[in-house]
Amino acid sequence: MNVTSRQVADGETDEETDVRELVWRTDRGARPIVAALALVGLQVLALVAVVVVGAASLLSHDAPASAALPGGGDGTGTGDTSWGLVIAAVVGGAILVLLGWALAYARGWAKGPLVTVELLAVLAGISTATSGQPAEGLALGVPAAAVVVLLFLPGVAAATTSEHRRRGAYPKD
C-alpha cells in the first residue's frame, strides 16, 4: 500500500492511500467480498485436488484410480478424457486465481467473468447431481451459486464500482 503525505494549509499532514488497497481494509462491502474470496479459494483448492489425484492416477496407470475421475477412460490410466480434465482443472484454477486477485483489489472488471465462470460451475453441478452423483453436484454447485449471490450484493457493487462511475463522470446515453 502506497501512502503519501502532503502538507495542508495549517501545517498538519493529510494521508492519501493508493487506490489499489486491498478491499478488506476498507469498510465498503468487505464482508461479502471476503466471503466470496473464501469460496473461490475453496474452489481453487478443490481443483488442485482434482489435478493432483488425476495426474497421480494417470501417471501410475492404476485402473481403479483413473476410473475415479469423471470420464476416466478405459481403465488403463491413459484416457485422453482424463488428461483433458486435468488440463481443464489447471486452466480453471488459474482463471479463478486471477479473478480472485482482481476481486480482492476491487477491480470492477472481475465481476463479469467471475459470474460467468460461477454460472458454468452451477450448471456443471446441476448436471452432475442429476446424473447420479448428487453429493458431487451439490459440492460443485452450491458454493458457485453462493458466490454469484454474493457478487450481486450492494456492498460488492459499491466496492467494485469505479470512483468515476459513482460520480457520474461517464455519459449515460
Buried (B, 14 or more C-beta within 10 A) or exposed (E): EEEEEEEEEEEEEEEEEEEEBEBBEEEBBBEBBBBBBBBBEEBBEBBEEBBEBBBBBBEEEBBEBBBEBBEBBEBBBEBEBBBEBBEBBBEBBEBBBEBBEBBBBBBBEBBEEBBEBBBEBBEBBBEBBEEEBEEBBBBBBBBBBBBBEBBEBEBBBEBBBBEEEEEEEEEEE
